[in-house]
Every structure is written in C-alpha cells, then in structure tokens.
Amino acid sequence: MDTIGGKRRTHYCGAPRLEDVGQTIVAAGWVQRQRDLGALIFVDLRDRSGILQLAFDEACPAALLKKARGLRSEFVVMATGILRKRSAKNAEIPTGEVELAVTELLLLGKSETPPFEIVENCPTGELTRLKYRYLDLRRPDLQRNLLLRHRIVKLTRDYFDDNGFVEIETPMLIKSTPEGARDYLVPSRVHPGSFYALPQSPQMYKQLTMVAGFDRYIQLARCFRDEDLRADRQPEFTQIDMEMSFVELEDILQMVERYIQHLNRALHLGLAFPIPRLQYREAMERYGSDKPDTRYAMELWNASDVLAGCGFAVFEGALATGSVRGVTAKGAYNTLTRKEIDKLTEAVKGIGAKGLAWARLAPDGVVTSSFGKFLGEDALQALLARAQAAPGDVVFLVADAKNSLVLSVLGSLRQILAQKLGLIDAKRLHFLWITDFPFFDWDEDAQEYVAMHHAFTAPTDDSLAILESDKANVIAKAADLTLNGIEMSSGSVRITNPALQQRIFGLLGLEEEEIQQKFGFLVNAFRYGPPPHGGMGIGLDRLVMQLCGAESLRDVVAFPKVQNASEPMTECPAQVNAAQLRELGLTAQKED
C-alpha cells in the first residue's frame, strides 16, 4: 500500500476487527480528537473508511507520550502499533472492539484550528462550510455520499458494458441549439464574434452515434444549463446518457428498469418490481403533477359535476371552461388551524390561484367553511361525500377557468400539506414511470404550441393523422422515470423519417433557414440511412441524492455552486483582465 518515511500503510482506519488482534498495523489519517487522561492518552484517528482508536499508555517511551500530547484536531499522522482488544467497547463504530497500542508515531502535517468542527451533520452555516469545502468534505456523512456516488458510477458502467453499450465521449464545446434553458456561451479567440456553447445535453451527438452504427451508446455526460438553481438543480450536472438502435420505447424502458434492478441488488435498496406506470393525463388528474410523489396517498378529486348549478358564482364561473377540484387532508383538523389555512391561501396565490376554498370538519362533525353559506345543504353534503371527508378532516378546493392551473396548484398544495402533516417517509423509495406524454405543450406567453420534450421526439403512430388538426391530443413516444416526486430520467423514441421531421419542424414554426442553422448537421445526417433509435438521460446527481436521503444536490457534488450560481471557495465567477478580453474581441459592460 502507501509508504511514508519508510513506513507502509497496512490498513485503513475503519478496517481492523477482532480477528486482526495481535497484528502489527500501520494506519494513517487525521486526528478527530485527543483525550489526555494522564496515564493514558487516546486519539481517534479518522480517514474516509472510519475511525480507529490509538492508545498510548505508561509502557510508551516518554518521547512518544510527549508527541501524543501535542496532537490536535486535524493533525495528520501515521501510527504503527499492535492491535489489541479494547477494555471499554464502543458499539457506535465498526472498530469499537479494538484499538491500536501505538509504538511509533509520525507527525505528517499540522493544522490550524478549523473554522468549524469536522463532524457529521455539522451545525455551521452552509456558506461557511462551502467556503472551506475541502474541510467540509472531510465530514463522514459527505464522504459516505461521495463514496456511494462512486459506487453507483462503477455499477452503472458495469451494467451498460454487460449489455453491449459503448462509452463514447461527445464534445464540450458545441454549437448553440435550443434545448429549453439558456446556454453557457464560450467566446472563440480564433473566430472573433463567434461562440461555442457548453452542452445542455449530448442529444444530437448521441443520435449521430446511432447514425454512425455504434448501436448502443453510453456516456456519463457533463451537462450545463444557465437557469435558476434549487435544491435538485445545479448549473452543471452529470447525466447517465444512453441511446439504442433498432428499438421501440418499451425496449428503452425495460433497459432502464433492469438498470434500477441492478442497483437494487447491489445496494440492497429493497425496491419492488415492476416499477408502476401512470399515463401523463392520469398522473395530472390524480396528483396534479407529471412527477408525483407517491410515497403518500392524498389524491386529487374532481368536484365539477357535483357543483354544477350550485349557484355559487366563483364555482359556476370556473366551470364554464375550467373545473373545481380538491384535496382532502385526513385527520388534519388540529394541525390546519385558520391561521395555517391563511398561510396556505397566500402560498397558492403565489403560484397563480385566485384563492383557496376550504372546509374544516370538527371531530364532533360540525362543518365550518369559507363557502358553505353560498351552497345549499345538499350541495355541501354532496361535495363532502366526493371528498370522502370524515370528522377531523380538512377539505381544500381550487376553482379556475383554466383546468391546467387548477391541477398544478393542487399538485403543489398536496406537496405542502404532506410536509406539514409529516406524511413523507424519507427512507422510502418510490420509482414511477410516467408514459403517454403529450407531444405538444401550450406556451401561454408565446400563445403557441411548442414541443414538450424536444423537436426530435417521435409522435405515436396513431397520432400522425391528427398532427395538424388536433395538436392537444397528439401523444409522444416518450416517458419519464420519477423517484419520490423528482424527475430522474426522460427519454423517447426519435424521429428518423426526414419527411416526418420536416413536418414537425413546420408545426413548431421553424423556417428552413432556421432549421439548417440550428440542426442542419443532424438533418443532413438523416439523409444517409439512420436506424430507428431512442434513448434516455438519467440524472446521476439526483439519483445519488435520493439514494443518500440528502436534501440537496450540494450534498452529493464535491464542489457545488450556491443559489446565485457562484462557488464560495474559489469565488467564481470572477472578472478577467482586459488583455484576455481583447484577445477574445470582447469588452466588459459595467452595470448601472
């Protein structure tokens, strides 16, 4: 193994066990803490594998005891000694039955007092920890996360290699093409005024590997998107990117599902198979989301039919073109007080709702509501029956002329309620396939239909006849894999028929000049015998985050960015000097 000053490390700190007692062991790492008991000195030595207790007693030479007394937290040492049983066992750590009786100690590096304690679940503010990320990464919980990430990467490569996939790297400096988010642009020195883009995904390149005849492509691809950050989003991320030739959508889904089974066996995740499936429209109707968290029930329900002709202007107005729908918070009467309901009302207004109707059923059956006086008793009872409401429940309703808004608001409310009511079991993993996505999505701002996935997604065969006449009902050969309410993977079968591709471009309002400018190389490639193909991109960072039970991607990425896309440790992004800008033909514009 590793050698320092003629000494060879024989064991990681977390490795020794009872069966190793009596062996001469050399271990190296960082001092977690030192305890000086006078006649005895104990040092907890830490490396990425765990902690090993070092013991110094009266049998040690005075010089060795003096050196041990001088150790401080985060000093780097290498210790040689005889492994022995501990007199007082520690069941909290795997090495808790043994200790190293030190005979020789090398001090390899001193440390200043760290700005925070290197412990699990460190209470120090995240910004401070990210400024000293190299110290933050010494914490055992973060190291476990990154070690699990490494393990998943290894399992991923093994699985796809075993299934005939070829790992191919695609360029990092590419042409800017529309991908749904803003590109990160890189100016070219040798082509003044021209820019590369960092890839949002390797979509077109991986399709070209199919045209090239590689049949099965895989890449752990670095991707970049200039968009607002959140807990499950970073500006740079890693995607398990795969593409397959001569397949239908079902083949792609089965390949990915077997990959999840592969992880399940190796990591003992306890998942059940097959992974459930929901069509997009059913997911929206039942959960108000195309990536629903199914670890808890609380499904939406439609009250439109029972409220038709109810006489309440708010409901009647919505029903003319939209709907009235609701969600029932079971047993939430005591938790969801009027004050809490006011907070929920403000929350849903913030995401587009005009208001939030509610009814509280006291344990004795008495109903108080925001709308009861506008409804007759029969209509109220019919509504509560539709809500399957019982004493102790709280019922919420959203009404709007746009059905899509009603569903999305209730989907968000469902998530908020689950958090407030403690319904989410963080240790459970619920994968879910979402299938039968609409091909087109209505863009309210542009007042036109756009591609829900991307322009190269194939519509289903049954949808070809209605592409022009009924865009709202065109279905794509596309599917997403979700985990605990987060999108893990998105994929589709691609269009390889040039005539159909031109038809789709036309429906998306793309002119020939724009097509050639943005996608010309791919369109031209499809003139030379493209095989039928499709694929998926699986978010590695999000997958690791969920399997670790982490709350943020920052907990599974070595050097992450914060909310404003900066990195506190290196203080990037940063200004560059005028000479560098002149080389690129650029000038820096100062903010007013």
C-alpha positions as CSV (number, residue, x, y, z in Angstrom):
1,M,0.0,0.0,0.0
2,D,1.2,3.6,0.7
3,T,4.6,4.3,2.1
4,I,5.8,7.4,4.1
5,G,9.2,7.7,5.7
6,G,9.9,4.0,5.1
7,K,6.6,3.0,6.8
8,R,4.0,1.3,4.7
9,R,0.3,1.8,5.5
10,T,-1.3,-1.6,6.0
11,H,-4.9,-0.8,7.0
12,Y,-7.4,1.9,6.6
13,C,-8.7,3.2,9.9
14,G,-12.1,1.5,9.5
15,A,-10.8,-1.9,8.6
16,P,-9.3,-3.6,11.8
17,R,-11.5,-6.2,13.6
18,L,-11.2,-8.7,16.4
19,E,-9.7,-11.3,14.1
20,D,-6.8,-8.9,13.4
21,V,-5.8,-8.7,17.1
22,G,-2.1,-9.3,17.6
23,Q,-1.1,-8.0,14.2
24,T,1.3,-5.1,13.7
25,I,-0.7,-2.4,11.9
26,V,0.2,0.9,10.3
27,A,-2.7,3.4,9.9
28,A,-2.7,7.0,8.7
29,G,-5.3,9.8,8.8
30,W,-6.5,12.9,10.6
31,V,-6.8,13.4,14.4
32,Q,-10.5,13.5,15.2
33,R,-9.9,14.2,18.8
34,Q,-7.3,13.6,21.6
35,R,-8.2,12.6,25.2
36,D,-5.4,13.0,27.7
37,L,-6.3,11.0,30.9
38,G,-2.8,11.4,32.4
39,A,-1.5,7.9,32.5
40,L,-3.5,7.2,29.3
41,I,-3.9,9.1,26.1
42,F,-6.4,8.2,23.5
43,V,-6.6,9.5,19.9
44,D,-9.4,8.9,17.5
45,L,-7.7,8.6,14.0
46,R,-10.0,9.2,11.1
47,D,-9.8,8.5,7.3
48,R,-12.5,8.0,4.7
49,S,-13.2,4.5,5.9
50,G,-13.9,5.3,9.6
51,I,-12.2,5.8,13.0
52,L,-9.6,3.8,14.8
53,Q,-8.7,4.5,18.4
54,L,-5.0,4.9,19.1
55,A,-3.9,4.1,22.7
56,F,-0.7,5.5,24.4
57,D,0.0,4.2,28.0
58,E,2.7,4.0,30.6
59,A,4.5,1.4,28.5
60,C,5.2,4.0,25.9
61,P,8.5,5.9,25.8
62,A,8.3,9.4,27.2
63,A,9.1,11.0,23.8
64,L,6.2,9.1,22.3
65,L,3.8,10.3,25.1
66,K,5.0,13.8,24.6
67,K,4.3,13.6,20.9
68,A,0.9,12.2,21.5
69,R,0.1,15.0,24.0
70,G,1.0,17.6,21.3
71,L,-1.6,16.3,18.8
72,R,-4.6,18.5,17.9
73,S,-7.7,18.1,15.8
74,E,-7.0,17.7,12.1
75,F,-3.3,17.0,12.5
76,V,-2.1,14.3,10.0
77,V,-0.3,11.3,11.5
78,M,0.8,7.8,10.7
79,A,0.7,5.4,13.6
80,T,2.4,2.0,14.0
81,G,1.4,-0.5,16.7
82,I,-0.1,-3.8,17.9
83,L,-3.8,-4.2,17.5
84,R,-5.5,-5.3,20.8
85,K,-8.9,-5.6,22.3
86,R,-10.4,-2.6,23.9
87,S,-11.3,-2.7,27.6
88,A,-14.3,-0.5,27.0
89,K,-16.1,-1.3,23.8
90,N,-17.7,1.3,21.6
91,A,-20.8,-0.1,19.7
92,E,-21.1,3.2,17.8
93,I,-18.3,2.4,15.3
94,P,-17.3,-0.8,13.5
95,T,-13.8,-0.8,15.0
96,G,-15.2,-0.3,18.5
97,E,-13.9,-3.6,19.9
98,V,-10.2,-3.0,19.1
99,E,-7.6,-0.3,19.5
100,L,-4.0,0.3,18.3
101,A,-1.4,0.2,21.0
102,V,1.0,2.7,19.4
103,T,4.7,2.0,19.2
104,E,5.7,4.7,16.7
105,L,4.1,7.9,15.6
106,L,4.9,10.1,12.6
107,L,3.6,13.6,12.5
108,L,3.0,14.3,8.8
109,G,1.2,17.6,9.0
110,K,-0.1,20.2,11.4
111,S,-3.4,22.1,11.2
112,E,-4.7,25.4,12.3
113,T,-7.9,25.3,14.3
114,P,-10.6,24.7,11.6
115,P,-13.4,27.2,11.2
116,F,-15.9,24.5,12.2
117,E,-15.8,21.1,13.8
118,I,-15.3,18.2,11.3
119,V,-18.3,16.1,12.5
120,E,-21.4,14.6,10.9
121,N,-24.4,17.0,10.5
122,C,-22.2,20.0,11.3
123,P,-24.4,22.8,12.5
124,T,-22.2,25.5,11.0
125,G,-23.9,27.6,8.2
126,E,-23.6,26.1,4.7
127,L,-21.9,29.2,3.2
128,T,-19.0,28.9,5.7
129,R,-18.7,25.2,5.1
130,L,-18.7,25.7,1.3
131,K,-16.0,28.4,1.6
132,Y,-13.9,25.7,3.2
133,R,-15.3,22.9,1.1
134,Y,-12.1,20.8,1.4
135,L,-12.7,20.7,5.1
136,D,-16.4,20.1,4.7
137,L,-15.6,17.1,2.6
138,R,-13.7,15.5,5.4
139,R,-17.0,15.0,7.3
140,P,-18.0,11.3,7.3
141,D,-21.6,12.0,6.1
142,L,-20.4,13.8,3.0
143,Q,-17.7,11.3,2.4
144,R,-20.3,8.5,2.5
145,N,-22.3,10.3,-0.1
146,L,-19.5,10.7,-2.5
147,L,-18.3,7.1,-1.9
148,L,-21.9,5.9,-2.7
149,R,-21.8,8.1,-5.9
150,H,-18.5,6.4,-6.9
151,R,-20.1,3.0,-6.3
152,I,-23.1,3.9,-8.4
153,V,-20.9,5.1,-11.2
154,K,-19.0,1.8,-11.1
155,L,-22.2,-0.2,-11.1
156,T,-23.5,1.9,-14.0
157,R,-20.6,1.4,-16.2
158,D,-20.5,-2.3,-15.4
159,Y,-24.3,-2.7,-16.2
160,F,-24.2,-0.9,-19.5
161,D,-20.9,-2.6,-20.6
162,D,-22.5,-6.0,-19.8
163,N,-25.4,-5.0,-22.1
164,G,-23.3,-4.2,-25.1
165,F,-23.1,-0.4,-24.7
166,V,-20.0,1.5,-25.9
167,E,-18.9,4.5,-23.9
168,I,-18.3,7.5,-26.3
169,E,-17.3,11.0,-25.2
170,T,-19.1,13.9,-27.0
171,P,-17.7,17.4,-27.3
172,M,-17.9,20.0,-24.5
173,L,-17.6,22.9,-26.9
174,I,-20.6,22.7,-29.3
175,K,-22.9,24.8,-31.4
176,S,-25.7,26.6,-29.5
177,T,-29.0,24.9,-30.2
178,P,-32.4,25.4,-28.4
179,E,-32.6,22.9,-25.5
180,G,-35.2,24.6,-23.2
181,A,-32.8,26.6,-21.0
182,R,-30.2,29.3,-21.5
183,D,-26.8,28.1,-22.8
184,Y,-23.5,28.9,-21.2
185,L,-21.5,30.6,-24.0
186,V,-17.8,30.4,-24.6
187,P,-16.2,33.0,-26.9
188,S,-13.8,31.9,-29.6
189,R,-10.5,33.6,-29.9
190,V,-9.8,32.3,-33.4
191,H,-13.3,33.1,-34.7
192,P,-14.0,36.6,-33.3
193,G,-17.6,37.3,-32.7
194,S,-18.5,33.6,-32.6
195,F,-19.3,31.5,-29.6
196,Y,-19.3,27.9,-28.5
197,A,-21.9,26.7,-26.1
198,L,-21.5,24.2,-23.3
199,P,-23.8,21.3,-23.9
200,Q,-27.2,21.2,-22.1
201,S,-27.2,17.5,-23.1
202,P,-25.4,15.5,-25.8
203,Q,-28.8,14.9,-27.5
204,M,-27.8,15.4,-31.2
205,Y,-24.3,13.9,-30.8
206,K,-25.7,10.7,-29.3
207,Q,-28.2,10.4,-32.1
208,L,-25.3,10.8,-34.6
209,T,-23.5,7.8,-32.9
210,M,-26.6,5.8,-33.9
211,V,-26.3,7.0,-37.5
212,A,-22.6,6.1,-37.3
213,G,-23.6,2.5,-36.5
214,F,-22.5,2.1,-32.9
215,D,-25.9,0.6,-32.0
216,R,-25.6,1.2,-28.2
217,Y,-24.1,4.4,-26.7
218,I,-23.5,5.3,-23.1
219,Q,-21.8,8.3,-21.5
220,L,-21.6,9.8,-18.1
221,A,-22.0,13.2,-19.7
222,R,-21.4,16.6,-18.1
223,C,-24.2,19.0,-18.9
224,F,-24.7,22.7,-18.3
225,R,-27.8,24.9,-18.0
226,D,-27.9,28.5,-17.2
227,E,-31.1,28.5,-15.1
228,D,-32.2,29.4,-11.6
229,L,-31.0,27.0,-9.0
230,R,-33.0,25.0,-6.4
231,A,-32.3,22.0,-4.2
232,D,-32.4,19.5,-7.0
233,R,-30.7,21.7,-9.7
234,Q,-27.1,22.8,-10.3
235,P,-25.8,24.7,-13.3
236,E,-23.5,21.8,-14.1
237,F,-24.6,18.2,-13.6
238,T,-23.9,14.7,-14.7
239,Q,-26.3,12.7,-16.9
240,I,-26.2,8.9,-17.5
241,D,-26.8,9.3,-21.2
242,M,-27.8,6.3,-23.3
243,E,-29.1,5.6,-26.8
244,M,-30.1,2.4,-28.6
245,S,-30.8,1.5,-32.2
246,F,-33.5,-0.9,-33.6
247,V,-35.7,-0.4,-30.5
248,E,-39.2,0.7,-29.5
249,L,-40.0,2.7,-26.4
250,E,-40.7,-0.4,-24.4
251,D,-37.2,-1.7,-25.0
252,I,-35.8,1.5,-23.6
253,L,-38.0,1.4,-20.5
254,Q,-37.0,-2.2,-19.9
255,M,-33.3,-1.5,-20.2
256,V,-33.5,1.3,-17.7
257,E,-35.7,-0.7,-15.3
258,R,-33.2,-3.5,-15.4
259,Y,-30.6,-1.0,-14.6
260,I,-32.5,0.1,-11.5
261,Q,-32.9,-3.6,-10.6
262,H,-29.1,-3.9,-10.9
263,L,-28.6,-1.1,-8.4
264,N,-31.3,-2.6,-6.2
265,R,-29.4,-5.9,-5.9
266,A,-26.0,-4.4,-5.4
267,L,-27.0,-1.7,-2.9
268,H,-29.8,-3.6,-1.1
269,L,-32.4,-0.9,-1.7
270,G,-35.4,-3.1,-1.0
271,L,-37.3,-1.9,-4.1
272,A,-40.3,-3.8,-5.6
273,F,-40.6,-4.5,-9.3
274,P,-42.0,-4.0,-11.8
275,I,-42.0,-0.2,-11.4
276,P,-45.6,1.1,-11.5
277,R,-46.7,3.1,-14.5
278,L,-49.1,6.1,-14.9
279,Q,-50.1,7.8,-18.1
280,Y,-49.4,11.5,-18.1
281,R,-53.1,12.5,-18.1
282,E,-53.9,10.2,-15.2
283,A,-50.9,11.5,-13.2
284,M,-52.1,15.0,-13.6
285,E,-55.7,14.2,-12.7
286,R,-54.8,12.2,-9.6
287,Y,-51.8,14.1,-8.4
288,G,-51.6,17.5,-10.2
289,S,-48.1,16.7,-11.3
290,D,-46.2,14.8,-14.0
291,K,-43.7,13.7,-11.4
292,P,-45.9,12.9,-8.4
293,D,-44.5,11.8,-5.0
294,T,-46.3,8.5,-4.4
295,R,-44.9,7.8,-1.0
296,Y,-48.2,9.1,0.3
297,A,-51.8,9.0,-1.0
298,M,-53.8,12.2,-0.8
299,E,-55.1,12.1,-4.4
300,L,-56.9,14.9,-6.0
301,W,-60.6,14.7,-6.8
302,N,-62.9,16.4,-9.2
303,A,-66.0,18.2,-7.8
304,S,-67.1,19.8,-11.1
305,D,-70.1,17.6,-11.7
306,V,-71.5,17.8,-8.1
307,L,-71.1,21.6,-8.1
308,A,-72.7,22.2,-11.5
309,G,-75.7,24.6,-10.9
310,C,-74.7,25.1,-7.3
311,G,-75.4,28.9,-7.5
312,F,-72.0,30.0,-6.1
313,A,-70.6,32.5,-8.6
314,V,-67.0,31.6,-8.0
315,F,-67.5,27.9,-8.8
316,E,-70.1,28.5,-11.5
317,G,-67.7,30.9,-13.3
318,A,-64.8,28.4,-13.2
319,L,-67.0,25.6,-14.5
320,A,-67.8,27.4,-17.7
321,T,-64.4,26.5,-19.2
322,G,-62.4,25.0,-16.3
323,S,-63.0,23.0,-13.2
324,V,-63.4,22.9,-9.5
325,R,-61.1,20.2,-7.8
326,G,-59.9,19.5,-4.4
327,V,-57.7,17.6,-2.0
328,T,-58.6,16.1,1.4
329,A,-56.1,16.4,4.3
330,K,-57.1,13.4,6.5
331,G,-57.1,13.9,10.3
332,A,-55.6,17.4,9.9
333,Y,-58.2,19.4,11.8
334,N,-56.0,20.2,14.8
335,T,-52.9,20.9,12.7
336,L,-54.5,23.1,10.0
337,T,-55.9,25.9,12.0
338,R,-57.4,29.0,10.5
339,K,-54.1,30.7,10.8
340,E,-52.4,27.9,8.9
341,I,-55.1,27.9,6.2
342,D,-54.4,31.6,5.7
343,K,-50.7,30.8,5.1
344,L,-51.7,28.1,2.6
345,T,-54.0,30.6,0.9
346,E,-51.1,33.0,0.4
347,A,-48.9,30.2,-0.8
348,V,-51.3,29.1,-3.6
349,K,-51.9,32.7,-4.6
350,G,-48.2,32.9,-5.1
351,I,-48.4,30.1,-7.7
352,G,-51.3,31.5,-9.7
353,A,-54.5,30.6,-7.8
354,K,-57.1,33.3,-7.2
355,G,-57.9,31.9,-3.8
356,L,-58.3,28.7,-1.8
357,A,-61.7,27.4,-0.6
358,W,-61.8,25.2,2.5
359,A,-64.0,23.3,4.9
360,R,-63.0,22.0,8.3
361,L,-64.8,19.1,9.8
362,A,-64.5,19.1,13.6
363,P,-64.2,15.8,15.5
364,D,-67.8,16.2,16.5
365,G,-68.9,16.5,12.9
366,V,-69.6,20.3,12.8
367,V,-68.5,21.8,9.5
368,T,-67.1,25.3,9.1
369,S,-66.1,26.5,5.7
370,S,-65.3,29.5,3.5
371,F,-68.1,28.7,1.1
372,G,-70.8,26.8,3.0
373,K,-73.2,29.8,3.2
374,F,-73.2,30.1,-0.6
375,L,-74.2,26.4,-1.1
376,G,-77.3,24.6,-0.2
377,E,-77.1,21.8,2.3
378,D,-77.5,19.1,-0.4
379,A,-74.7,20.6,-2.5
380,L,-72.4,20.8,0.6
381,Q,-73.0,17.2,1.6
382,A,-72.5,16.0,-2.0
383,L,-69.2,17.8,-2.1
384,L,-68.0,16.3,1.3
385,A,-69.1,12.9,0.0
386,R,-67.0,13.4,-3.1
387,A,-64.1,14.5,-0.9
388,Q,-64.6,11.3,1.2
389,A,-64.3,13.7,4.2
390,A,-64.8,12.5,7.7
391,P,-64.8,14.2,11.1
392,G,-61.3,15.6,11.8
393,D,-60.5,16.2,8.1
394,V,-59.9,19.4,6.2
395,V,-61.0,19.9,2.6
396,F,-59.5,22.3,0.1
397,L,-60.8,23.4,-3.3
398,V,-59.4,25.4,-6.1
399,A,-61.5,26.8,-8.9
400,D,-60.3,28.3,-12.2
401,A,-61.3,28.7,-15.8
402,K,-58.0,27.0,-16.7
403,N,-58.1,23.4,-15.8
404,S,-54.3,23.1,-16.1
405,L,-53.9,25.8,-13.4
406,V,-56.3,24.1,-11.1
407,L,-54.3,20.8,-11.3
408,S,-50.8,22.4,-10.9
409,V,-51.9,24.5,-7.9
410,L,-53.5,21.5,-6.2
411,G,-50.4,19.4,-7.0
412,S,-48.2,22.0,-5.2
413,L,-50.7,22.2,-2.3
414,R,-50.6,18.4,-2.0
415,Q,-46.8,18.6,-1.5
416,I,-47.0,21.4,1.0
417,L,-49.7,19.5,3.0
418,A,-47.7,16.3,3.0
419,Q,-44.7,18.2,4.5
420,K,-46.9,20.0,7.2
421,L,-48.6,16.7,8.2
422,G,-45.5,14.6,8.3
423,L,-46.7,12.2,5.7
424,I,-43.4,11.7,3.9
425,D,-41.2,8.8,4.9
426,A,-37.7,9.9,3.8
427,K,-36.4,6.4,4.0
428,R,-38.8,5.0,1.3
429,L,-38.0,5.0,-2.4
430,H,-40.9,5.1,-4.8
431,F,-40.0,4.9,-8.5
432,L,-42.7,5.6,-11.0
433,W,-42.9,5.6,-14.8
434,I,-44.9,8.4,-16.5
435,T,-45.9,7.5,-20.1
436,D,-48.0,8.8,-22.9
437,F,-46.8,12.4,-22.7
438,P,-48.5,15.0,-25.0
439,F,-46.3,15.8,-27.9
440,F,-47.1,19.5,-27.8
441,D,-47.3,21.9,-24.9
442,W,-49.2,25.1,-25.0
443,D,-47.0,28.1,-24.3
444,E,-49.1,30.8,-22.6
445,D,-46.6,33.6,-23.1
446,A,-46.0,32.9,-26.8
447,Q,-49.6,31.7,-27.4
448,E,-48.4,28.8,-29.5
449,Y,-47.7,25.1,-29.2
450,V,-44.1,24.0,-28.5
451,A,-42.5,20.6,-28.2
452,M,-43.0,19.2,-24.7
453,H,-39.7,17.2,-24.9
454,H,-37.8,18.2,-28.0
455,A,-38.3,18.5,-31.7
456,F,-36.8,15.1,-32.5
457,T,-39.2,13.1,-30.3
458,A,-41.5,10.8,-32.4
459,P,-45.2,11.0,-32.2
460,T,-47.1,7.8,-31.8
461,D,-48.3,6.1,-35.0
462,D,-52.0,6.8,-34.0
463,S,-51.2,10.5,-33.7
464,L,-49.9,11.0,-37.2
465,A,-53.3,11.6,-38.6
466,I,-54.1,14.5,-36.2
467,L,-50.7,16.3,-36.1
468,E,-52.2,19.4,-37.8
469,S,-55.8,19.1,-36.8
470,D,-55.7,18.3,-33.1
471,K,-52.3,19.2,-31.5
472,A,-53.7,19.0,-28.0
473,N,-54.2,15.2,-28.3
474,V,-51.0,14.2,-30.1
475,I,-49.1,11.7,-28.0
476,A,-45.3,11.3,-28.0
477,K,-43.3,8.2,-27.9
478,A,-41.8,9.5,-24.6
479,A,-41.6,8.6,-20.9
480,D,-40.1,9.9,-17.7
481,L,-38.9,8.0,-14.7
482,T,-39.5,9.7,-11.4
483,L,-38.3,9.0,-7.9
484,N,-40.1,10.4,-4.8
485,G,-41.5,13.3,-6.8
486,I,-38.3,14.2,-8.7
487,E,-37.7,13.6,-12.3
488,M,-34.9,11.1,-12.6
489,S,-34.9,10.3,-16.3
490,S,-36.5,11.5,-19.5
491,G,-36.4,9.7,-22.9
492,S,-38.1,9.0,-26.1
493,V,-38.0,7.3,-29.5
494,R,-36.6,9.7,-32.1
495,I,-37.8,10.8,-35.5
496,T,-35.7,9.2,-38.2
497,N,-38.0,9.8,-41.2
498,P,-36.8,13.0,-42.9
499,A,-40.3,13.8,-44.2
500,L,-41.9,13.5,-40.7
501,Q,-39.1,15.6,-39.2
502,Q,-39.8,18.3,-41.7
503,R,-43.5,18.1,-40.9
504,I,-42.8,18.5,-37.2
505,F,-40.4,21.4,-37.8
506,G,-43.2,23.1,-39.7
507,L,-45.7,22.6,-37.0
508,L,-43.3,24.1,-34.5
509,G,-43.0,27.2,-36.7
510,L,-39.4,26.6,-37.8
511,E,-38.3,28.0,-41.1
512,E,-35.9,26.2,-43.4
513,E,-33.1,28.7,-42.8
514,E,-33.5,28.3,-39.1
515,I,-33.6,24.5,-39.3
516,Q,-30.4,24.4,-41.3
517,Q,-28.7,27.0,-39.0
518,K,-29.6,25.1,-35.8
519,F,-30.0,21.4,-36.8
520,G,-28.5,21.2,-40.3
521,F,-25.8,18.7,-39.5
522,L,-28.3,16.3,-37.9
523,V,-30.9,16.7,-40.6
524,N,-28.3,16.1,-43.3
525,A,-27.0,13.0,-41.4
526,F,-30.5,11.6,-41.6
527,R,-30.3,11.5,-45.4
528,Y,-27.8,8.6,-45.1
529,G,-29.7,5.7,-43.6
530,P,-30.4,6.5,-39.9
531,P,-31.5,3.4,-37.9
532,P,-34.6,3.7,-35.8
533,H,-33.4,4.7,-32.3
534,G,-34.2,6.2,-29.0
535,G,-32.8,6.7,-25.6
536,M,-32.8,8.3,-22.2
537,G,-30.8,10.6,-19.9
538,I,-30.8,9.7,-16.2
539,G,-29.8,12.4,-13.7
540,L,-26.9,10.9,-11.8
541,D,-26.7,13.7,-9.2
542,R,-30.5,13.4,-8.5
543,L,-30.3,9.6,-8.3
544,V,-27.5,9.7,-5.8
545,M,-29.2,12.5,-3.8
546,Q,-32.3,10.4,-3.4
547,L,-30.5,7.1,-2.6
548,C,-28.5,9.0,0.1
549,G,-31.6,10.6,1.5
550,A,-29.9,14.0,1.0
551,E,-31.9,17.2,0.9
552,S,-29.8,19.0,-1.7
553,L,-27.6,18.2,-4.7
554,R,-24.9,20.1,-2.9
555,D,-24.6,17.1,-0.5
556,V,-23.6,14.7,-3.4
557,V,-21.5,17.0,-5.5
558,A,-17.9,17.6,-4.5
559,F,-17.6,21.3,-5.3
560,P,-21.2,22.7,-5.9
561,K,-22.5,26.1,-6.7
562,V,-24.8,28.1,-4.4
563,Q,-28.2,29.7,-5.2
564,N,-26.7,32.5,-7.3
565,A,-24.5,30.0,-9.3
566,S,-21.3,31.1,-7.6
567,E,-18.8,29.0,-5.8
568,P,-17.7,30.5,-2.4
569,M,-14.4,28.5,-2.2
570,T,-12.8,29.8,-5.4
571,E,-15.0,32.9,-5.6
572,C,-16.0,32.2,-9.2
573,P,-17.3,33.5,-11.5
574,A,-14.7,36.3,-11.4
575,Q,-13.6,39.1,-13.6
576,V,-10.8,38.6,-16.1
577,N,-8.2,41.2,-17.1
578,A,-8.6,43.5,-20.1
579,A,-5.9,41.7,-22.1
580,Q,-7.8,38.4,-22.0
581,L,-11.0,40.2,-23.1
582,R,-9.1,41.9,-26.0
583,E,-7.9,38.6,-27.2
584,L,-11.5,37.5,-27.5
585,G,-12.7,40.7,-29.1
586,L,-14.9,41.4,-26.0
587,T,-15.4,44.3,-23.7
588,A,-16.8,44.2,-20.2
589,Q,-20.0,46.2,-19.7
590,K,-20.4,47.7,-16.2
591,E,-23.7,47.5,-14.5
592,D,-25.5,50.8,-13.9
